[in-house]
Amino acid sequence: MTLKPRSVGIGLLVVVAMTSAGAVDLPALREGLWAVRIESTYLPANNRTLDQSTLCRNHAYDSYVRQRDREAQSRCSILQEHFTASRWSQEARCVIGERTVHTVFTEIFAVDEVRAQSHSTYTPPLANVTGLTTIMESHYVGACPPGIHPGDRTTADGTVQHLWPR
C-alpha cells in the first residue's frame, strides 16, 4: 500500500500529539470554536500540505485528549523538556513497531491562541518519508455553532468529524 503524504501526515501528526502534555499540565485554553491551520512539509521530497479546519473544544474534551495522549506516550522516551508560563518544548523518541520517531516540539500558547512547531524524523522511512516538519497555528474564534459539539472538527469542505466519543 502506498500512502499519500496527506494520509502519512495525519498518522504522523498523532505521533507528535502523543508527546503533548504528557508530564506537563498546560494552562486551560478558552472553551469554544477554534480555527486551526496546519502546514506540513514532508522530506525528502519537500512536498507541502495545508489543512484548515475548526475545532469545538471545552475543558472536558481537552482533558480527554490529554488522557489519551498520556496513554499513547508509553511508547516514548522524553529526552528533554522545558516549560514556562507561555512556552513548552520537548524532545522525544517514540518506538512504534519497528519504526523510531524522533520529534522536537515547541509550543507557544496563551488562553486564546496556540502556535506549535515540530520536526520529526522516521527510521526507517515511512512511505518514503524520512521527516516531517509541521507548523500548527490556532486561535479562538467564538462560540461553537448550533449543532457543533466539543470534539467536533469541521474540515475546509464542511465535513464534520466527531473526535470525541460521547
N, C-alpha and C positions, 0 to 999 in steps of 0.2 A: 504494500500500500504506500503510495506516495502522498505525503502530506503537503498541502499548500502552506505557504508562510503564514497565512491568517490563522489556520487551524493549529499550526505549531505554536504561534504566538499566544493564543488563548490558553492552551495547555501549559505553556511555559510560564505564562503570567501567573498561573496558580502557584508555581514553584516560588516565584517572587513573593506572592502573598503569604506563602507558608512561613516565611521568615518574619512576617509583620506582626508586631505586638505580642510576640511570644512571651518574653520575660519583662516587658515594659508595659506599664499601664499608661496609655496615652490619654490626654485630656479628651473629654467628651466633645464630639462635633455637634453642630447645630442640627436639630431634627427638621426634616422636610425634604424638599426636592433639591438635588444637586446636579449640576451639569458636569459631565466627565469627558475629558478629551485624552486619548491615549495614542501616542505616536510610537511606533515600534520600528526598529531598524535591525534587519537580520543579516548576520555575517556568515560567510564571506562575500555574498553577492551584493550587499548593501541595498537589498530590497526594503522598501518602506511601506508601512500601512498606517492608516489613520482611522481611529474608531471614535465616534462621538455618540454619546448617549446621555440619558438622565437616570438617576437612581433615587428612589424614595427611601429615606432612611429614618430610623429612630434609634434610641439608645438600646432597646431590646434587640433590634436587628444587628447593630454594631457589636453587641455582646455575643450574639450567636456566631458572627463571623470570627471574632477573636477566639472563641472557644474552639471552633472548627480548625482555625489556624494552629492553635496550641497542640491539638491532637495530631495534625499533619506534620508538625515540626519535629516529631520523634525521629524522623529520618535525617535531621540536620544537626550540624555542629556549628555553634556560634563561635566565630574566630575573633571578632571584635564587636564591641557595641558601645555607642556613646549617646547620651540622652541629655537634652537641656529642655527648658520650658517651651521652646518652639522648634526644636530640631532633633531629629533622631537619625542615627546612621548605624548600619550593621553590615558586617561581612560574614557570610555563612557558606558552608559547604553541605550540600544535601546529596544523599545517595538514593537513587530511585531505580530499583532493579540493578542493572549493570552500568547505569549511567551516573556520572558525578556532575553535579551542577554547582558551580562556584558563583556566588552573587555578591555584589557590592551595592548597597541600597542606601539612599539618603532621602529623608522626608522632611519638608519644612511645612509647618502647619499653624493654623490659627483656628478659632472656633468656627469660622465660616469659609475657610479656603485651605487647600492642601496642594502641595507640589511635591512629587516624588520622582526620583530618577534612579534607575537601576541598570547595571550591566552584568550580564550572566554569560558564562562560558559552559559548553557542554562537551564532556569527554565520556564516551565517543560522541561524535556529532549526531544530531537527531534530524533525520530527513535532510542531510547535507548542511544543516545549520550548526555552525560552531559557536555562535554567540548571538546575543540579543541585547540591544540597548533600548530601554523603554523610558519614556517621559510621560508622566501622568499629571494632569492638572485638573483640579475640580474646585467648584465653588458653589456656595449656597445660592439658590435661585428664589425660593419662596415655599409656600405650602404645596404639598403634593396635590395634584389634580383629583377631582372626584373619580372614584373607581380605581385609583392607583394607590397601592398599599405599601407599607415598609417592606423592603426586599424586592420590589418590582423595578426592573431595569427596562427602560424603553429605548430601543435602538433608533438610529437615524431614520430608518424606514417606517417607524411606528410600531414595530413588533414589541410586544410586552413579554418579558421573560420573568418568571417568578423564581427568584433565587433563594427564597426563604420558605421552607416547608411550613405550612400553617395547619 
